[in-house]
Amino acid sequence: MLKVGDKVPLFQGVDQDGKTISSTDFKGQKLVVFFYPKASTPGCTAEACDLRDNEEALKGQGYALLGVSADSVERQKKFADKHQLPFSLLADENKEVINAFGVWGPKKFMGKVYDGIHRTTFIIDEEGTVTDVIEKVKTKEHAHQILNK
């Protein structure tokens, strides 16, 4: 997993609108990249809606937002439209961005172990360096966690 001080690798993917999004699109600005397990599930919806509801405060501190999961473009589109999410959601079905950030791995749920996305957020500065990693995401208070770093 990327750590504080690491340079973010170059990446690109397709968002919910079929638009190619690249790490270079955010050059010179602060970026919050949040990885979530699955669009339209309760925790992921709470997290995305909290970020949506606090987008102005986040923008006020200079942050752009980018969500990433292994969902399809179609599923990301439904998620974004249903909840009026104003930021890009990458459909990383091949897990290229997920693996580049190191958030794919074994998880445990109800006694079962399986591979999946670890809900993790990376705060990146204008130079493309990770300044913070939030591994214990509070889905209903996530914007607060970011704004108070």
N, C-alpha and C positions, 0 to 999 in steps of 0.2 A: 504494500500500500504506500502511496505517496505520503511523505512526511513534511512537516514544516521545514522550509528552506529548500525543498526540491523544486526544480523547474518543471512546469507542466509540459508533458510531451505534446507535440503537434498532433491534433486530432481533427477529424471531421465526421459528420454524420448528417442524416436527413431528419428534419423535424416533422411535426404533425401536419404541416402544410406542404410537405414534399420539397421544402427548401433546404439546400445544402448549407450547413452551419459549420464553420471552422473555428478552431482556437484563435486563428489570426484575425477573425472578425472582432475580437475583444481586445486587441492590442491597444495599450495605452489607457485601459480602464480596469476598474476592479470588477471581479467576477465571482459569483457564487455558483458553484456547480453542485447540485444536489442529486444524489443517486437514490432511487427508490425501487422497491422490489416489484410492484405491479400496479399499473394504472387502474383506477376505479375501485381499489380496495379501501377499506375504512381508514387505515393508518396513512396510506398514501394520499387519499383525498383530504384528510385533515391537514397534512403537511403542506400540500400544494395550495389549498384554500387559505391557510394561514399566511403563506408567502404572498399570495394574491392580495389578501386584505391589507398587507403591510408593504406592498410594492412601492408606494410613494415614499415611505420612510427609508426603505432600502435604497431607492434611487437617490434620495436626498443625501445619502452618505456615499453616493457614487457607484453603487453596485448595479451590475447587470445580473440577470438570473438565467440559469440554464438547468433544466431538469433532464435526467437521463435514466432510462430503464431499457430492458430488453424487449419491450412490447413492440408490436407492429405499428407502422405509420397510422393505419386505420384505428387501432385501439387508442393511440395517443391523441388522434384527432377527436374521437368521441369524448375522451377524458377532458381535453382542453375546451371543447365546445360546451359540454354539459356544465362545466364549472367556471366558464368564462376566464380561463387562465391566459393572462396577457404576455406570457413568456414562452420561449421555444422549449419543446420537449423532444429530445432526440430519441429516435426509434433505433436503438442499438442492438438489433436482433443478432448480429454476428459477435456481439460483446467486445468489439475492438476498443471502444472508449472505456468500457467497464473494466477490461483487463489492463488497459494502459494506466488506469488509476489504482488498480489492485483491489477492487471492491467485490470481486467474485470469489466465493469459497464456501466451505462447509458451514451449514447453519443447523440449528436444532430447533424443532418445534414439536411439542407434545411427544417427546421421547424419540422422534424420528430425526435422523441426520440426512440432510440433502444439500446439494449445491445451490446457491442462489446469491442474489445481490445483498450485500450488507448495506443497510441504510446509513449513508455517510455523506457529509457535506464538506466540500473544500472551499476555503476562502482564498482567493488568488489576487495578488496585487497587480498594479499596472505593468510590471515588468514580467509577469507570467510566473511568479514565484508563489508557492503555497505559503500563506501566512498563518493559517489555522486549519485544523481538521476537527470536525465535530462528529464523533462516533456514537455518542449517546444522544441521538436526536429526540427531542420532545416534539412530537408531531403537531400538537396543538399550540405550541409556543416556540416554534422554530425560528420565526423572524426575530423574536426577542433574544434568542440565543446568539444569532448573528449580529444583531445591532449592539449587543452589550459585550462584544469582544474587544 
